[in-house]
Amino acid sequence: MTTAALPRVRFAPSPTGYLHVGGARTALFNWLFARKTGGTFILRIEDTDKDRSTDAHTQVILDGLAWMGLAWDEGPYFQGAEGARHRADAERLLAAGKAYRCFCTPDTLDAQRRAAEAAKSAFRYDRRCRGLAAGEVERRLAAGEPAVIRFLMPDDEIAWEDAVHGRISFRGTDLDDLVILRSDGSPIYNLAVVSDDIAMRITHVIRGDDHISNTPKQVALYRALGHAPPVFAHVPMILGADGKKLSKRHGATAVGDYQDRGILPAAMRNFLALLGWSPGGDREIMAEAEMIGLFSLEGIQKKPAVFDTAKLEWMNGQYLSMLSAGELLAPVRRELDRLGVDSGSRDLGPLIEATKARARTITHIAEQVAVRLDAGRVTRDEKGEALVRKLGEAYAANLGLAARELAGVPPAEWTPDRLIEVLKAAAEQAGLKLGDLLQPVRVALTGGTVSEPVNELLHVVGRDASLARLHAAARLA
């Protein structure tokens, strides 16, 4: 493949809100395609909506992409800085007779829409301004009468071969003569996008299939401006578990929310890649290099994908299990700081190692580490309460027995092997099932009935802290 033939793709978000997981998935598909083909991944901020676009939203988008590891090769470019080119392209179309000035007021257009509704037909501008004589146009402009520029939509069929959906066709006669330049000289979305894609030499447009309705307008604009359209690949929407378009009612939809919840970037990439794309086989956990090597537009599916938060957390747990305690140390410390837990100079490695196997997120690891560091964070959960009720008076008695026997273990021997020996001997001598001794200890130390093995739990909590918790829990039972 020659350099001239290398693909150029772009992710073009609008900075009017947070980075939605759907947008992040679109960015990921563009990034994967560029990396697979040796092409260029461009970031373009479409900030032409001056009322809603903010620098803060732009930064959220940049931070989200950086967190996901989707480094762009060019940009960020800002669409709002290209107004002169957008206007020049509109003027070119006007000079070529492929566009015309329209003086119709909003009231006039509203009347046309109402008439179409009454006739139960689709609204299409009646082109009344298309036939205005040049002299009249100049006179009305000179008089200061506001006018937009409308693109003269060809009546022919407008079709393209979509890389995901196959051939898609629209009839030009069903499409309106769209406004491409407002009366104040600012461009409308469809013109700005086409103008920018031409200037940036975009070869493939990979975006959500909610844009399919825009595509015939853009294809017509490309051709009118003398350029072949790029390859379009419209990817499926992301739905919630109820089958409806993913939105805030389904829970978190911003990439930043998942970062705050302790999801790893690699897990987020892997999860989003499989929303609407199939690598073939039963692959689920994939390294970055494997995803890049397998990615293709042909593998993108037509049907919508379902965002399953439980699946994301499961996948994140798989990634956590592959990381060492050392690799998790920095993010866990950051999360502990956020939780207001002072870990001091404590070696967190053993605590992280003890908790990560059962954790689904960084946040969960940090919460469990916090419980092992601070007795004040021990709160009995539902299953812990159920165990206390089930054992009744035996709960406090068994805790007292464990505390007495463990108190005889000197600090130098406070090791997992020695601790399980002591607890087994105590249970045998008292005629107890080992679980009836271990589970109360687990609940006293963590508040729950699930943790690492109790002897390891006692070891990471430490001798003095463990004994203090056992005595306190026995007194309060």
Disulfide bonds with the S-S distance in Angstrom:
none
